[in-house]
Amino acid sequence: MKVESVWLSIIVPVYNAATWLPACLDSIAAQTETSGWECILVDDGSADGSGRLCDERAAADPRFRVIHQANGGVSAARNTGIEAARGDYLLFVDADDRVSPRLAEYAGRLQRQEPEAMVLWPFVRSAQALAENAAAPLESVSLPKEALDGYAYLNILYNTVCQRLFRRQAIEDAHLRFDLELGRAGASVICEDGEFVLQYLRACRPAQGWKMVLCRNALYEYRTVNEQSLSTTVRPGTKEAKQAMTPRPDIAERLHREWDGLLAWEPDFPEQYFAPQGSLVRYYLRSAAEACAAGRLDRELRRHPCLNALRSWCRRHKEYSPYIFWLRPGLFKAAGWLWKLDASHSRWFGRIDWAGYYLLGGNWNR
């Protein structure tokens, strides 16, 4: 099969993944959109036969290309793929994961409808769930980035490069590449994905601001079977634990931006939000308490219509959050204190949480 034009380059960094690689490559080859894409396999110094599997696939299917290089880490492998890519858009896939057969079809359709937007999708953790999503009709929602950020935080949409399309020319214009140090096994913090996404969002932002097109169909299966994966070999240390207890320095600015964006996009938020509202409501109440802990819940935020809507929604729908007891009457210092207990995984937080729940009669949604 001859590939005459390529709109999508699929980049797969490969390192000692022989056990899982065939399933990954089979899922890519099974795309319902049979042409218009290429797959670049970057063998990053594998010593288990993965390089041979890559060569065999490329020999059997001209849509696949192989690049062999000395081991340099996942960031180096992805950078090599970027430099070799011919497509207008890039998609990154890990060698121990699988993709939906509808990925190129659905993502391409949405991207063509809104060329300047970022197209992204959720992931699942089982082949059955991936198949069920592939069998479902395409569903999507288009909204400003500010109105998606809370949902994205809860669903880890900004922490991985495998759940979106990237415009290759935008990456080249901004001179973006993956951080080599963060992509090496043994780094103290493994976050080369999130760092790259953050840089892309900042450097490649359209003049009119980011518009996000979320494909409601999960198009990616994240598998945790590879013990040599960077995300499973590096254990969090005390530095990360301390960071979790420190309020985000931009928490107030983030809440202003996201709450204003939510109400501008959906004035009836959270009633008409596209996703299940309960988890998002609890997230934003916790974020408000985090701002209290940082001393940054300013007067405007305290009176923000979105905060009032969150509190009212909890009352109407009997949605429980331990923070509601403190934020509803304006006990903001107490809310910040509770957040610190929560962030430090204190047993006292659990006790206060359950005490509040039983004070409500135990008939609210948790």
Secondary structure, 3 states (H helix, E strand, C coil): CCCCCCCEEEEEEECCCCCCHHHHHHHHHCCCCCCCEEEEEEEECCCCCHHHHHHHHHHHCCCEEEEEECCCCHHHHHHHHHHHCCCCEEEECCCCCEECCCHHHHHHHHHHHCCCCEEECCEECCHHHHHHHHHCCCCEEEEEHHHHHHHHHHCCCCCCHHHECEEHHHHHHCCCCCCCCCCCCCCCCCCHHHHHHHHHHHHCCCCCCCEEEEECCCCEECCCCCCCCHHHHCCCCHHHHHHHCCCCCCHHHHHHHHHHHHHHHCCCCCCCCCCCHHHHHHHHHHHHHHHHHCCCCCHHHHCCHHHHHHHHHHHHHCECCCCHHHHCCCCHHHHHHHHHHHHCCCHHHHHHHHHHHHHCCCCCEC
